[in-house]
């Protein structure tokens, strides 16, 4: 599987709660986390940002919707090894 495109990464992190703030030209997460770059898609970042969002989302929706959104995301460990 190839690396996800920038567009897919933006969509993925957007679903996890990151928002682009035009005024600051930065990504915002929550009330006090701001960064010019999106985090890399690693296991650590998935557990920090995606899993809590998925848990909340799962309570409000069915799994088929979740699978559709995250079908093309490639997960890597910090070492760069592919997980799937």
KATAPE-V902120 format. One record per pair of residues at least 12 apart in sequence whose C-alpha atoms are under 10 Angstrom apart, sorted by the first residue. I is the first residue (numbers start at 1). J is the second residue. Records with the same first field share a line. If there is no record, write none. Layout:
BEGIN
I->J, J
END
This chain:
BEGIN
1->72, 73, 74, 82, 84
2->72, 73, 74
3->72, 73, 74, 75
4->41, 72, 73, 74, 75
5->72, 73
6->38
8->69, 70, 72, 73
9->38, 39, 40, 41, 72, 73, 74
10->27, 38
11->69, 70
12->41, 50, 69, 70, 72, 73
13->27, 29, 38, 39, 40, 41, 46, 49, 50
14->27, 28, 29, 38
15->49, 50, 53, 54, 57, 69, 70
16->29, 46, 48, 49, 50, 51, 52, 53, 54, 57
17->29, 30, 49, 50, 53
18->30, 33, 34, 35, 38, 39, 49
19->34, 38
20->34, 35, 36, 38
21->34, 35, 36
24->36
25->37
26->38
27->39
29->49
40->75, 76, 78
41->73, 74, 75, 76, 77, 78
42->74, 75, 76, 77, 78, 79, 80, 81, 82, 83
43->75, 76, 77, 78, 83
44->76, 77, 78
45->75, 77, 78
46->75, 76
54->66
END
